[in-house]
Structures are given as C-alpha cells and as structure tokens.
Amino acid sequence: MPKPTTSHPAGRAAAPVLNVSAPPTVAGDSRAAELWGEAAKAMGARLTPFSAPLVASFCLAVARLEDAERKIAASGLLVKKGQAAEVNPLLAVVERQLRIVRDLADTVNPPASPWANRSAGR
C-alpha cells in the first residue's frame, strides 16, 4: 500500500495515483497519446478505469480538432469546387470536435459548485 504524503495544500494525505494505461485507440495517435500523458498527470487519482474512456475520447477529439485546424490554416476557409468556392468542409469537423471537447471537459471535470456556471454567463 502506498504511503500517504502530506503534500496536499490543506495538509491532508494526497490520494495515490493509479496507473491507468492509455487505450489502444489513443496509443495509435501520437498527439492523442501526448495529450493522454498530460491529462493523466493533471488528473492524478481522479483518472480511474471508469473515467479513462471519457479522457480517451477527449484526447482523441482534441487531436482531431488540432489536425483539422492545421489543415484549414494550410488550405484556407474557402476551397475551390469546380468554378465556385465553397466553405471548407473541415470547418464542420472543427465544430463537431469542439462540441465533443467541451462536453467531455464538463463531464470529466465538472465545476466545483452548481453556481459556477451561472457566473460564467452560460
């Protein structure tokens, strides 16, 4: 059993960090795997086998979002289709992934109190 530490700001023992490995879907994407490592470090003991699938989905969505934004930056907001210009279809990907990221962020790390969202103007 790990020895509790007193590094917690309030002097309470810090919860032990569980070793939850990255799912194969995350490990297959280098950026998502990097995000997984950052999230696992930030979440500490809150990363459990139950929250791991949500964190994995979050990491994959952020990786897809960044990839789509990078491609839009390279190709532009408008793409040529025949003789006309159309809105880049990657904008729909950005919108969808951003929605997923926001929803999962709220699910994985909910606000401390029910009133926290009211002050943010949500």
Salt bridges, closest charged atoms under 4 A:
GLU34 OE2 - ARG31 NH1 2.96
GLU66 OE1 - ARG31 NE 2.59
ASP67 OD1 - ARG70 NH2 3.66
ASP67 OD2 - LYS71 NZ 3.27
GLU95 OE2 - ARG99 NH2 3.47
ASP106 OD2 - ARG122 NH2 2.67
